[in-house]
Amino acid sequence: MSVILIMIPGAMVLAALGVWAFINAAKKGQFDDLDTPAIRAVFDDDDYTATKEGVPDAPHMRNDSVGDNNADAPSV
Amino acid sequence: MTRTIASGSVPAMPESASNTRAEVLCDHCDLPVPAGLIDPDAEHQFCCGGCESVYNVLHGAGLEGYYGIRDAVAKDNQPAASSNQNYEELDDPAFQSACVTNLPGGECETELLLEGVHCAACVWLIERLPRVCPGVIESRANIRTRSAVVRYAPDRVPLSRVAQALDKLGYAAHPARGAGAREARRKEDRKFLIRVGVAGAIAGNVMLLAIALYGGALSGIDEFWEHTLRYYSMGLGLLSLVWPGRVFFRGAIAALRTRTAHLDIPVALALAVGGIWGSYNTLTQSGEIYFDSLSVLVFFLLVGRWVQHRQQRGAADQVELMLTLTPTSAERLLDDGTTKRVPIEAIEVGMRVRVEAGGSIPCDGIIEEGTTQVDNALLTGESRPVACALGDEVIAGATNLGSPILVTVSAVGDSTRAAKLMALVASATADKAPIVQFADRVAARFVLAVIFLAILTLTLWTIRADLRTGIEFATALLIVTCPCALGLSTPMAMSIALGRAAKQGVLIKSAAAIEAMSNPTKMNAVMVLDKTGTLTQGKTRVVRSECDQDLLICAAAIESGSNHPLARAIIDAVADAPIPSAKDITQTAGAGIEGLVDDRRVRVGSPAYIRASAQSDAATLSAIDRMLAEGLTPVVIADDQGRTGVIGIGDPLRDDTIDAIAALRDRGWGLHLCSGDHPEIASQLAKRVGIEHAMGGASPERKAELIRSLRDQGHRRIVMVGDGINDAAAMALADVGIAVHGGAEAALQAADVYLTAPGVMPIETLCDLGAHTMKTIRIGLVVSLCYNTVAASLAIAGLISALIAAVIMPMSSLSVVALATRPWKYRGRA
């Protein structure tokens, strides 16, 4: 049983490490915005754009019948 | 190319066009294109110029993926919010030093608030900004605060170009002012979260130790281990009390100092007594320790408060975004005759600024060039535009309705009329007594009851047994009756209500407002409503027409070249009908206008103007009298074939005003109308919508005075509803200030509640929600009191153990939290 004498302080130190990590993360603002990162992760891929830069005529993914002719679309 | 929704092909009346006519949808935002903008020859159709340019930009930059994402996630489409400004004021050094952070490596970072951010696709698009605007290194959007932090290389791209690029993507950008205050708030939020996290970690660990201790109590435990575990519990428990838990002690001390009731007082009492007695028992190695219950108590209460805090902050953030929509720049006329956009801070007395038609006047000044009409409604409550010419004074915050004017600045910043009104708001806010919330009022009685019972238990058991047992049971009583459930149910119910209100178009900055709106009868409550822009639409429209449609169209044809507000009202009145062209137009300033339409000479103008040239018949004269009696401005239209018509132009009521006022009166609100407009107009309108008391010609100071005198008359809840700077002081002074949709900046700052949906009806919805929420809180109180009564009787009887306390507390908390989610649906008047 005397191992508990080491285990409990050990567990406390681990818990303290966790709390310390949490405080640091909170102070750096990692929990400031809990909504956007969820969205960002889903659409992070540029594959969603079928039309890559420089390939203006590739078909894109819009799911309706919009005619697509970018040849005359002005660029920024 | 053009997508249509097939529906009846019968030509429809213009009023029902959107229902029956085949609709053409905008290629960018998928919303219907107004009939006048459909171009049959074009490949793509757009509902506005903004959508068109965004569509082109997206296709030019290979960002069409936006549409795919938006169609997948967005529930409501919105047209592009482009403003087509050139944002050159952002490059002004004065602005840059205030709002832009210089990063090492020559890069800069700034935060921009964006209009039109509404879904995941917007986030995706904003974060692709570097692709559209070379020189931008990174752009990170935040969907909750509707803002973006942009990092860019200033040597490659000026900030104005960055803002222009965002604008071209359909998000009008506004610099986030008050960066210091935002940062401070952010730090406060983080501290709050850290307290919750630390309290949770400690509570979890103390509970692990408690399991060992309770297990030991049931099946036997070596004394050495028992005391070791108790020492550990004490260490963690005390840490929880002095670190995250100290907010309760601070709150209690502050409440005691100001002699106000607060829920923190019984909480702090339980924490303090439990902590001290538990430590004493640990050190003397006898009796019960309560650190598991105490640390869980701290954690639960903090979680409840944090949830409510987050909801309120969300509402405050959204109001702040609306605040930044007001102009922060002005167009300054330089000596060489060119104009330059500069931030409002850079304007000094004596400079000359140009104000476009439709623009907001940025500072007090004297008109140096141009004649126009100015809408002072937000400042004075006057519904009619004021004609201004050379040498007249204009005030900051007014809207220029007519033609462009040149203004010599006579006052800026704190010395403008608007700023003086804001100072009035600040002093009113300081005067305002905070609403003592229900939970706090209950807490006051609760404390007395609990202290009485604790003393009773102490005496009883000291007499029956000894002092030690007495203290033991009294401590147990204090801890088990700690109003944990009450402290948790109130913020939970409130934050759920805040979320529900936001969905109904009501943003609430302070939860106390929900309670204040809940029970008008009991509090002898009055609601003071502003007229212009609150009950009425705040726009000039043709309200009454005693005139042939044909003649009205002729009038619109003649007026189509004019930008006089009355002219615009006439043009709006004919809506979709094609307007013929008019020739040979002569205008008599301040009286009327005449011209030739289809070979008919038509005159439009004031009764006097028409009378000068033609005979008026009795019907026309009586029509004019009726219009005047209703408080409308009569405009007579006559042609050379002897036909005459009269239209009444005024500020029409909002669609839901009459229903909402009736509903509020039924709820028991005393209603007052308080307007800066002419007393006659005010009392007529009050009679029409069914408001008892009306006061006209009220200055902002007079409105605030009305609130004070109502309070002196014994009304214990006063709600002020308004939209303008002239209402702001009264709103700040009232118990609850409500700013209606489309209100002025000052009104937003002074208000506790802001309506994002147009009309007055959301106020009625808020009353209903308030009543529901207070009922939920009362049920929660009854439930937690039941638990407390059981626990208190056990404690007085000396039957309580730490284990029972540890079971009862979370049980009562869980049941009240479950109760707080009681469903609500607006049912209208009961």
Interface residues (C-beta under 8 A of the other chain):
Chain A: M1 I4 L5 I8 A11 M12 A15 G18 V19 F22 I23 A26 K27 G29 F31 D32 D33 L34 D35 T36 I39 R40 V42 F43 D46 Y48 T49 A50 T51 K52 E53 G54 V55 P56 H60 M61 R62 N63 D64 S65 V66 G67 N69 N70 A73 P74 S75 V76
Chain B: M1 R3 D27 E43 H44 N56 V57 H59 G60 A61 G62 L63 E64 G65 Y67 G68 I69 D71 A120 A121 V123 W124 E127 R131 V132 C133 R140 A141 N142 I143 R144 T145 A165 K168 R186 D189 R190 L193 I194 G197 V198 A201 N205 D222 W225 T228 Y232
